[in-house]
Amino acid sequence: MLGRIPKPEDENWDQLAEWDKKYFLRPIFAAEEYVPMPIAKTEGSYLVTPEGVKILDFMSVLHCAGCGAYHPKIAASIKEYADRFGYIYEGGFIESMRPRVVKFLIEEASKGDFARVGFANSGSEAVEYGTMIARLYSQRPYILTRDFAYHGWTHGAVAFTRIPYLRNIAVRPVTDGEPKPTIAPGTGMFSYLAPPPFCYRCPIGHDYPDCKKVYNGMLPCVKRTKDILLTLQPEIGAMITEIVFGSCGVWSPPPEYAPQIRKITEETNTLWIDDEVICGFGRTGKWFAYQLYKNIKPDILTFAKNVTGSHVPSGGVLVSEKIAKWFDELRWWHASTFASHPLAMAGAYAALTTIKEEKLIDNAVKMGKYLEDKLEGLKDRHKSIGFASGVGLIWGIEFIKNRKTREPIVPTDRHDFWAGDISKYPAKMVGAECFKRQLLVSTFAPNNVTLMPPLTITEDQVDFAIEILDEAIKLVDAMVK
């Protein structure tokens, strides 16, 4: 039958790999490096090869499949709805899932902190959507972002991304000298830069928590951010942040940071856009990461990834009541063909109700504490680990040359272009060794391995991962003093 999906055992995987290498425009890899890994199916927290080998997924595939790379309830909902809908446009039509999804997001997930939901197709598009809203509402053109931030790869969102290797940059894998990156023109437009709260190696030269004494309790990085907002008024319409840095090697900010950022944005009449594409839907042990703090809420929140368990693409924005009322009086002429696609809404409603009914956020809290304790043990056993930082089920392990100096092993660290031979970068060494042992971890920063297992993770699976990491990190220990 035309269009029939073959069974994995009937596939010619060598032929498929040949076609893929020949015709697919790859992300990340140069052609000579690209070796696609066949995956026959996904099964809960595992990727399964055609040979039946199960790889434990400790990065939720791409920081996104929070309910597992396959969850039967989400898959069943999408299959059932596909018998009713192929497509319907969101403008002026409703089907039966979107009203349920928006009600859940407003009333249950955000506890009434927002008034309206708009949909897009991905996290990058959600950021585009959120920043367009901020510019329209504020009538100001610029957005303030932070060093080490990641907010997407599309032309607008990448302007707020401040990690060289994630900013629409192309570099040759092998060079004879300094890398000469090719960058997409205009990717830095309409944004300004503030310092990040990276206390381990403070970019503005302070030591936490003593730094709080300088400005009567205000963090110096927040003070500098406030100065930027005051200096650049009235150009900046919004500041965009993640609560936990997610794609440049994970770390959590000090507890004072987010509340102080909210305070200074209010004082300077600046909208706060909270990018929850990675941190949202249980990842931090809350529906949304801003809920880790008391009495703060964003003006705009962007989401994607685990809103559908990543079983189908979807993303969007939540906006405050004041912004919603402003738009209620306007005709905003914009459209996105696939936003709130009926199959995405079926996946979203299934994912949201699954997270609630299976108490996956409670599990994220429990397993997050269990993982934190295990990571502290790893740090005690390995001299190459500078810190293990995170919350819930989003963690980063930072590798250093020397604990006293905190010097990174790859000197360029998060400013690296990933040019030349990267096989000896600590993250890549650990990642490759883990994969050999059937564990998938994230390696998006040269000196940091990121762990973001699904919210369904168990103690036995955490133990399995830690045992493998324990062996893999010995390779990095041999590199340090």
KOLGUFI-174806 format. One record per residue (C-alpha): chain; x, y, z. Coordinates in nm, 3 decimals, decimal comma. Example, Ala and Ser with C-alpha at 12.3 -4.5 7.8 and 13.67 -1.06 7.14 Angstrom:
BEGIN
NODE/chain/X/Y/Z
NODE/A/1,230/-0,450/0,780 $
NODE/A/1,367/-0,106/0,714 $
//
This chain:
BEGIN
NODE/chain/X/Y/Z
NODE/A/0,000/0,000/0,000 $
NODE/A/0,128/0,344/-0,094 $
NODE/A/0,255/0,529/0,214 $
NODE/A/0,269/0,218/0,430 $
NODE/A/0,519/0,246/0,714 $
NODE/A/0,750/-0,058/0,712 $
NODE/A/0,821/-0,246/1,030 $
NODE/A/1,168/-0,174/1,174 $
NODE/A/1,280/-0,530/1,109 $
NODE/A/1,186/-0,496/0,741 $
NODE/A/1,393/-0,182/0,685 $
NODE/A/1,725/-0,170/0,502 $
NODE/A/1,900/0,058/0,749 $
NODE/A/2,221/0,083/0,545 $
NODE/A/2,020/0,209/0,248 $
NODE/A/1,832/0,458/0,466 $
NODE/A/2,158/0,592/0,610 $
NODE/A/2,298/0,631/0,258 $
NODE/A/1,994/0,833/0,145 $
NODE/A/2,006/1,043/0,461 $
NODE/A/2,375/1,127/0,419 $
NODE/A/2,325/1,208/0,051 $
NODE/A/2,011/1,423/0,064 $
NODE/A/1,954/1,556/0,418 $
NODE/A/2,073/1,910/0,500 $
NODE/A/2,228/1,831/0,837 $
NODE/A/2,236/2,041/1,152 $
NODE/A/2,561/2,053/1,351 $
NODE/A/2,780/1,815/1,147 $
NODE/A/2,989/1,872/0,836 $
NODE/A/2,925/1,612/0,567 $
NODE/A/3,249/1,423/0,633 $
NODE/A/3,161/1,389/1,001 $
NODE/A/2,797/1,289/0,967 $
NODE/A/2,723/0,931/1,075 $
NODE/A/2,348/0,896/1,142 $
NODE/A/2,253/0,661/1,423 $
NODE/A/1,956/0,439/1,331 $
NODE/A/1,677/0,436/1,590 $
NODE/A/1,399/0,186/1,521 $
NODE/A/1,159/0,318/1,784 $
NODE/A/1,133/0,502/2,114 $
NODE/A/1,006/0,336/2,427 $
NODE/A/0,946/0,541/2,741 $
NODE/A/1,283/0,676/2,851 $
NODE/A/1,474/0,473/2,592 $
NODE/A/1,584/0,501/2,231 $
NODE/A/1,586/0,154/2,074 $
NODE/A/1,821/0,060/1,790 $
NODE/A/1,725/-0,184/1,511 $
NODE/A/1,928/-0,447/1,698 $
NODE/A/1,711/-0,397/2,006 $
NODE/A/1,977/-0,212/2,210 $
NODE/A/1,814/0,029/2,456 $
NODE/A/1,984/0,365/2,515 $
NODE/A/1,875/0,543/2,832 $
NODE/A/1,780/0,897/2,736 $
NODE/A/1,916/1,137/2,999 $
NODE/A/1,863/1,450/2,789 $
NODE/A/1,495/1,406/2,694 $
NODE/A/1,622/1,368/2,336 $
NODE/A/1,675/1,743/2,283 $
NODE/A/1,575/1,881/2,624 $
NODE/A/1,216/1,837/2,515 $
NODE/A/1,053/1,493/2,559 $
NODE/A/0,970/1,535/2,926 $
NODE/A/0,716/1,254/2,934 $
NODE/A/0,962/1,016/2,769 $
NODE/A/1,052/0,983/2,403 $
NODE/A/0,734/0,776/2,370 $
NODE/A/0,434/0,787/2,600 $
NODE/A/0,138/0,566/2,505 $
NODE/A/-0,130/0,807/2,633 $
NODE/A/-0,002/1,096/2,424 $
NODE/A/0,044/0,878/2,117 $
NODE/A/-0,306/0,732/2,153 $
NODE/A/-0,465/1,077/2,178 $
NODE/A/-0,295/1,196/1,860 $
NODE/A/-0,389/0,876/1,674 $
NODE/A/-0,752/0,906/1,781 $
NODE/A/-0,778/1,271/1,679 $
NODE/A/-0,614/1,197/1,343 $
NODE/A/-0,927/0,999/1,257 $
NODE/A/-1,126/1,322/1,291 $
NODE/A/-0,887/1,590/1,164 $
NODE/A/-0,613/1,636/0,913 $
NODE/A/-0,609/2,013/0,942 $
NODE/A/-0,819/2,312/1,038 $
NODE/A/-0,706/2,675/1,064 $
NODE/A/-0,705/2,838/1,407 $
NODE/A/-0,844/3,172/1,292 $
NODE/A/-1,221/3,168/1,344 $
NODE/A/-1,257/2,790/1,386 $
NODE/A/-1,233/2,575/1,697 $
NODE/A/-1,217/2,203/1,744 $
NODE/A/-1,268/2,038/2,082 $
NODE/A/-0,908/2,023/2,210 $
NODE/A/-0,777/2,380/2,194 $
NODE/A/-1,035/2,519/2,442 $
NODE/A/-0,935/2,247/2,687 $
NODE/A/-0,565/2,321/2,640 $
NODE/A/-0,594/2,697/2,692 $
NODE/A/-0,817/2,651/2,996 $
NODE/A/-0,564/2,411/3,147 $
NODE/A/-0,271/2,645/3,079 $
NODE/A/-0,446/2,947/3,231 $
NODE/A/-0,631/2,791/3,524 $
NODE/A/-0,417/2,495/3,628 $
NODE/A/-0,060/2,533/3,504 $
NODE/A/-0,021/2,908/3,559 $
NODE/A/-0,281/2,941/3,841 $
NODE/A/-0,442/3,243/3,678 $
NODE/A/-0,121/3,445/3,641 $
NODE/A/-0,199/3,499/3,272 $
NODE/A/-0,509/3,584/3,070 $
NODE/A/-0,454/3,460/2,713 $
NODE/A/-0,267/3,189/2,524 $
NODE/A/-0,138/3,218/2,168 $
NODE/A/0,016/2,933/1,971 $
NODE/A/0,316/2,886/1,745 $
NODE/A/0,499/2,580/1,611 $
NODE/A/0,826/2,568/1,806 $
NODE/A/1,025/2,729/2,084 $
NODE/A/1,206/2,965/1,848 $
NODE/A/0,874/3,076/1,700 $
NODE/A/0,732/3,121/2,050 $
NODE/A/1,018/3,361/2,125 $
NODE/A/0,953/3,542/1,797 $
NODE/A/0,585/3,567/1,893 $
NODE/A/0,658/3,687/2,247 $
NODE/A/0,906/3,953/2,140 $
NODE/A/0,671/4,078/1,865 $
NODE/A/0,401/4,118/2,128 $
NODE/A/0,642/4,302/2,357 $
NODE/A/0,746/4,544/2,082 $
NODE/A/0,391/4,613/1,974 $
NODE/A/0,265/4,667/2,326 $
NODE/A/0,558/4,877/2,448 $
NODE/A/0,617/5,056/2,115 $
NODE/A/0,989/5,009/2,179 $
NODE/A/1,219/4,825/1,936 $
NODE/A/1,489/4,663/2,149 $
NODE/A/1,501/4,355/2,372 $
NODE/A/1,757/4,308/2,652 $
NODE/A/1,913/3,963/2,669 $
NODE/A/2,210/3,815/2,857 $
NODE/A/2,549/3,668/2,786 $
NODE/A/2,530/3,285/2,759 $
NODE/A/2,157/3,301/2,678 $
NODE/A/1,986/3,069/2,429 $
NODE/A/1,644/3,165/2,294 $
NODE/A/1,624/3,000/1,952 $
NODE/A/1,776/2,984/1,608 $
NODE/A/1,528/3,169/1,382 $
NODE/A/1,633/3,512/1,261 $
NODE/A/1,468/3,711/1,540 $
NODE/A/1,516/3,469/1,826 $
NODE/A/1,885/3,418/1,749 $
NODE/A/1,940/3,790/1,813 $
NODE/A/1,879/3,714/2,181 $
NODE/A/2,104/3,407/2,177 $
NODE/A/2,451/3,487/2,304 $
NODE/A/2,642/3,164/2,262 $
NODE/A/2,873/3,171/1,958 $
NODE/A/2,813/2,815/1,841 $
NODE/A/2,433/2,858/1,861 $
NODE/A/2,402/3,191/1,678 $
NODE/A/2,356/3,091/1,311 $
NODE/A/2,730/3,051/1,281 $
NODE/A/2,901/2,811/1,043 $
NODE/A/3,261/2,699/1,098 $
NODE/A/3,474/2,440/0,926 $
NODE/A/3,536/2,132/1,140 $
NODE/A/3,914/2,144/1,081 $
NODE/A/4,109/2,469/1,050 $
NODE/A/4,476/2,562/1,019 $
NODE/A/4,449/2,860/1,248 $
NODE/A/4,192/3,070/1,419 $
NODE/A/3,836/2,980/1,320 $
NODE/A/3,682/3,213/1,065 $
NODE/A/3,310/3,182/1,130 $
NODE/A/3,045/3,266/0,876 $
NODE/A/2,749/3,433/1,042 $
NODE/A/2,402/3,506/0,908 $
NODE/A/2,379/3,885/0,856 $
NODE/A/2,162/4,077/1,096 $
NODE/A/2,148/3,818/1,371 $
NODE/A/2,247/4,069/1,638 $
NODE/A/1,988/4,330/1,547 $
NODE/A/1,753/4,490/1,797 $
NODE/A/1,909/4,348/2,111 $
NODE/A/2,128/4,466/2,396 $
NODE/A/2,331/4,256/2,638 $
NODE/A/2,333/4,225/3,019 $
NODE/A/2,565/4,013/3,238 $
NODE/A/2,454/3,663/3,338 $
NODE/A/2,429/3,543/3,702 $
NODE/A/2,718/3,296/3,661 $
NODE/A/2,847/3,312/4,015 $
NODE/A/3,104/3,033/3,974 $
NODE/A/3,312/3,261/3,749 $
NODE/A/3,143/3,597/3,779 $
NODE/A/3,188/3,789/3,452 $
NODE/A/3,199/4,122/3,637 $
NODE/A/3,448/4,012/3,902 $
NODE/A/3,245/3,954/4,220 $
NODE/A/3,214/3,667/4,467 $
NODE/A/2,875/3,541/4,578 $
NODE/A/2,734/3,587/4,843 $
NODE/A/2,968/3,865/4,956 $
NODE/A/2,874/4,062/4,645 $
NODE/A/2,533/4,139/4,795 $
NODE/A/2,699/4,373/5,045 $
NODE/A/2,806/4,616/4,771 $
NODE/A/2,457/4,738/4,679 $
NODE/A/2,258/4,676/4,996 $
NODE/A/2,145/4,328/4,900 $
NODE/A/2,110/4,378/4,526 $
NODE/A/2,325/4,144/4,320 $
NODE/A/2,588/4,337/4,118 $
NODE/A/2,477/4,164/3,795 $
NODE/A/2,124/4,288/3,865 $
NODE/A/2,253/4,637/3,945 $
NODE/A/2,442/4,641/3,614 $
NODE/A/2,127/4,522/3,436 $
NODE/A/1,924/4,800/3,595 $
NODE/A/2,186/5,055/3,487 $
NODE/A/2,156/4,930/3,128 $
NODE/A/1,777/4,957/3,138 $
NODE/A/1,795/5,309/3,278 $
NODE/A/2,062/5,419/3,030 $
NODE/A/1,882/5,286/2,726 $
NODE/A/1,532/5,409/2,805 $
NODE/A/1,307/5,441/2,616 $
NODE/A/1,452/5,201/2,359 $
NODE/A/1,413/4,870/2,544 $
NODE/A/1,066/4,722/2,549 $
NODE/A/1,141/4,395/2,729 $
NODE/A/1,402/4,179/2,893 $
NODE/A/1,406/3,810/2,806 $
NODE/A/1,547/3,546/3,044 $
NODE/A/1,539/3,178/3,120 $
NODE/A/1,509/3,095/3,490 $
NODE/A/1,774/2,820/3,461 $
NODE/A/2,028/2,847/3,181 $
NODE/A/1,952/2,549/2,962 $
NODE/A/2,162/2,523/2,644 $
NODE/A/2,504/2,664/2,730 $
NODE/A/2,585/2,418/3,005 $
NODE/A/2,323/2,422/3,277 $
NODE/A/2,350/2,619/3,598 $
NODE/A/2,099/2,778/3,835 $
NODE/A/2,120/3,144/3,935 $
NODE/A/2,135/3,248/4,301 $
NODE/A/1,789/3,258/4,465 $
NODE/A/1,779/3,638/4,476 $
NODE/A/1,829/3,682/4,102 $
NODE/A/1,486/3,625/3,944 $
NODE/A/1,292/3,825/4,208 $
NODE/A/1,537/4,115/4,173 $
NODE/A/1,514/4,107/3,793 $
NODE/A/1,135/4,120/3,819 $
NODE/A/1,163/4,418/4,055 $
NODE/A/1,394/4,622/3,833 $
NODE/A/1,190/4,550/3,519 $
NODE/A/0,883/4,680/3,698 $
NODE/A/1,071/4,987/3,823 $
NODE/A/1,194/5,071/3,473 $
NODE/A/0,861/4,997/3,299 $
NODE/A/1,020/4,710/3,107 $
NODE/A/0,826/4,396/3,018 $
NODE/A/0,970/4,068/3,146 $
NODE/A/0,960/3,777/2,901 $
NODE/A/1,020/3,446/3,078 $
NODE/A/1,142/3,186/2,829 $
NODE/A/1,013/2,853/2,963 $
NODE/A/1,066/2,649/2,645 $
NODE/A/1,311/2,422/2,831 $
NODE/A/1,221/2,496/3,193 $
NODE/A/0,845/2,462/3,162 $
NODE/A/0,598/2,178/3,225 $
NODE/A/0,757/2,017/3,528 $
NODE/A/1,126/2,031/3,441 $
NODE/A/1,215/2,233/3,753 $
NODE/A/0,961/2,069/3,983 $
NODE/A/0,692/2,329/3,907 $
NODE/A/0,458/2,374/3,613 $
NODE/A/0,670/2,677/3,526 $
NODE/A/1,008/2,771/3,670 $
NODE/A/0,905/3,124/3,775 $
NODE/A/0,678/2,951/4,029 $
NODE/A/0,989/2,851/4,225 $
NODE/A/0,974/3,205/4,366 $
NODE/A/0,704/3,379/4,566 $
NODE/A/0,500/3,669/4,435 $
NODE/A/0,661/3,715/4,096 $
NODE/A/0,509/3,659/3,756 $
NODE/A/0,620/3,750/3,404 $
NODE/A/0,438/3,974/3,158 $
NODE/A/0,494/3,721/2,879 $
NODE/A/0,587/3,354/2,901 $
NODE/A/0,710/3,148/2,605 $
NODE/A/0,666/2,770/2,592 $
NODE/A/0,709/2,470/2,362 $
NODE/A/0,878/2,126/2,385 $
NODE/A/0,708/1,933/2,666 $
NODE/A/0,369/2,102/2,613 $
NODE/A/0,300/1,801/2,386 $
NODE/A/0,565/1,575/2,533 $
NODE/A/0,734/1,663/2,201 $
NODE/A/0,526/1,395/2,032 $
NODE/A/0,418/1,661/1,780 $
NODE/A/0,549/2,018/1,737 $
NODE/A/0,382/2,302/1,923 $
NODE/A/0,473/2,616/2,113 $
NODE/A/0,323/2,943/2,218 $
NODE/A/0,293/3,233/2,458 $
NODE/A/0,104/3,324/2,771 $
NODE/A/0,035/3,694/2,821 $
NODE/A/-0,071/3,898/3,123 $
NODE/A/-0,414/4,051/3,167 $
NODE/A/-0,295/4,402/3,085 $
NODE/A/-0,145/4,286/2,754 $
NODE/A/-0,450/4,073/2,675 $
NODE/A/-0,685/4,369/2,731 $
NODE/A/-0,472/4,588/2,504 $
NODE/A/-0,489/4,335/2,221 $
NODE/A/-0,861/4,274/2,278 $
NODE/A/-0,925/4,621/2,139 $
NODE/A/-0,714/4,570/1,827 $
NODE/A/-0,712/4,373/1,505 $
NODE/A/-0,367/4,218/1,486 $
NODE/A/-0,312/4,103/1,130 $
NODE/A/-0,087/3,803/1,165 $
NODE/A/-0,129/3,434/1,094 $
NODE/A/0,057/3,108/1,134 $
NODE/A/-0,069/2,822/0,920 $
NODE/A/0,000/2,540/1,161 $
NODE/A/-0,038/2,716/1,498 $
NODE/A/-0,278/2,525/1,728 $
NODE/A/-0,296/2,246/1,471 $
NODE/A/-0,565/2,000/1,587 $
NODE/A/-0,319/1,713/1,625 $
NODE/A/-0,088/1,937/1,828 $
NODE/A/-0,379/2,032/2,053 $
NODE/A/-0,467/1,664/2,101 $
NODE/A/-0,104/1,597/2,194 $
NODE/A/-0,093/1,897/2,426 $
NODE/A/-0,407/1,805/2,614 $
NODE/A/-0,286/1,447/2,653 $
NODE/A/0,058/1,559/2,773 $
NODE/A/-0,079/1,813/3,021 $
NODE/A/-0,330/1,571/3,169 $
NODE/A/-0,068/1,295/3,178 $
NODE/A/0,170/1,520/3,373 $
NODE/A/-0,111/1,594/3,617 $
NODE/A/-0,263/1,246/3,651 $
NODE/A/0,067/1,060/3,677 $
NODE/A/0,202/1,321/3,920 $
NODE/A/0,513/1,367/3,709 $
NODE/A/0,594/1,703/3,868 $
NODE/A/0,602/1,535/4,210 $
NODE/A/0,830/1,274/4,057 $
NODE/A/1,055/1,549/3,918 $
NODE/A/1,093/1,692/4,269 $
NODE/A/1,163/1,351/4,421 $
NODE/A/1,399/1,231/4,149 $
NODE/A/1,561/1,573/4,130 $
NODE/A/1,663/1,550/4,493 $
NODE/A/1,779/1,193/4,442 $
NODE/A/1,985/1,298/4,139 $
NODE/A/2,127/1,598/4,325 $
NODE/A/2,253/1,373/4,605 $
NODE/A/2,410/1,136/4,354 $
NODE/A/2,580/1,425/4,172 $
NODE/A/2,727/1,551/4,499 $
NODE/A/2,877/1,204/4,539 $
NODE/A/3,022/1,227/4,188 $
NODE/A/3,177/1,562/4,271 $
NODE/A/3,340/1,415/4,582 $
NODE/A/3,494/1,135/4,375 $
NODE/A/3,616/1,337/4,076 $
NODE/A/3,866/1,620/4,094 $
NODE/A/3,766/1,747/3,750 $
NODE/A/3,417/1,848/3,864 $
NODE/A/3,389/2,212/3,968 $
NODE/A/3,017/2,209/4,040 $
NODE/A/2,693/2,029/3,980 $
NODE/A/2,421/2,292/3,955 $
NODE/A/2,051/2,274/3,880 $
NODE/A/1,705/2,217/4,018 $
NODE/A/1,443/1,948/3,965 $
NODE/A/1,547/1,749/3,658 $
NODE/A/1,773/2,005/3,489 $
NODE/A/2,139/1,976/3,593 $
NODE/A/2,484/2,063/3,467 $
NODE/A/2,822/1,913/3,559 $
NODE/A/3,102/2,167/3,511 $
NODE/A/3,457/2,046/3,442 $
NODE/A/3,759/2,250/3,555 $
NODE/A/4,139/2,221/3,560 $
NODE/A/4,177/2,319/3,921 $
NODE/A/3,919/2,369/4,195 $
NODE/A/4,114/2,651/4,354 $
NODE/A/4,145/2,861/4,037 $
NODE/A/3,820/2,734/3,876 $
NODE/A/3,996/2,747/3,541 $
NODE/A/3,802/2,584/3,257 $
NODE/A/3,969/2,298/3,070 $
NODE/A/3,877/2,444/2,730 $
NODE/A/3,994/2,805/2,783 $
NODE/A/3,740/2,965/2,549 $
NODE/A/3,463/2,783/2,740 $
NODE/A/3,115/2,911/2,647 $
NODE/A/3,263/3,153/2,393 $
NODE/A/3,409/2,867/2,191 $
NODE/A/3,327/2,828/1,821 $
NODE/A/3,353/2,446/1,822 $
NODE/A/3,606/2,457/1,538 $
NODE/A/3,889/2,210/1,476 $
NODE/A/3,920/1,884/1,665 $
NODE/A/3,661/1,885/1,944 $
NODE/A/3,695/1,518/2,035 $
NODE/A/3,914/1,610/2,334 $
NODE/A/3,667/1,854/2,481 $
NODE/A/3,556/1,723/2,822 $
NODE/A/3,188/1,727/2,730 $
NODE/A/3,247/1,533/2,408 $
NODE/A/3,474/1,281/2,578 $
NODE/A/3,220/1,210/2,848 $
NODE/A/2,930/1,211/2,604 $
NODE/A/3,097/0,962/2,370 $
NODE/A/3,195/0,730/2,654 $
NODE/A/2,844/0,742/2,798 $
NODE/A/2,691/0,661/2,461 $
NODE/A/2,917/0,358/2,426 $
NODE/A/2,766/0,241/2,753 $
NODE/A/2,407/0,307/2,638 $
NODE/A/2,349/0,643/2,805 $
NODE/A/2,260/0,964/2,618 $
NODE/A/2,366/1,292/2,779 $
NODE/A/2,378/1,649/2,648 $
NODE/A/2,707/1,812/2,548 $
NODE/A/2,627/2,165/2,430 $
NODE/A/2,910/2,344/2,615 $
NODE/A/3,277/2,235/2,597 $
NODE/A/3,325/2,203/2,974 $
NODE/A/2,975/2,104/3,082 $
NODE/A/2,765/1,790/3,055 $
NODE/A/2,394/1,851/3,089 $
NODE/A/2,146/1,606/3,239 $
NODE/A/1,774/1,647/3,165 $
NODE/A/1,608/1,308/3,200 $
NODE/A/1,233/1,268/3,140 $
NODE/A/1,000/1,342/3,430 $
NODE/A/0,915/0,970/3,429 $
NODE/A/1,268/0,872/3,540 $
NODE/A/1,314/0,614/3,818 $
NODE/A/1,573/0,562/4,090 $
NODE/A/1,711/0,256/3,910 $
NODE/A/1,758/0,460/3,594 $
NODE/A/1,932/0,740/3,786 $
NODE/A/2,161/0,481/3,945 $
NODE/A/2,241/0,335/3,603 $
NODE/A/2,326/0,681/3,466 $
NODE/A/2,542/0,776/3,763 $
NODE/A/2,736/0,449/3,740 $
NODE/A/2,817/0,520/3,376 $
NODE/A/2,904/0,886/3,440 $
NODE/A/3,131/0,774/3,723 $
NODE/A/3,340/0,575/3,476 $
NODE/A/3,323/0,826/3,191 $
NODE/A/3,440/1,123/3,402 $
NODE/A/3,763/0,939/3,483 $
NODE/A/3,871/1,036/3,131 $
NODE/A/3,849/1,403/3,229 $
NODE/A/4,016/1,346/3,568 $
NODE/A/4,325/1,234/3,378 $
NODE/A/4,342/1,577/3,210 $
NODE/A/4,354/1,791/3,525 $
NODE/A/4,599/1,867/3,803 $
//
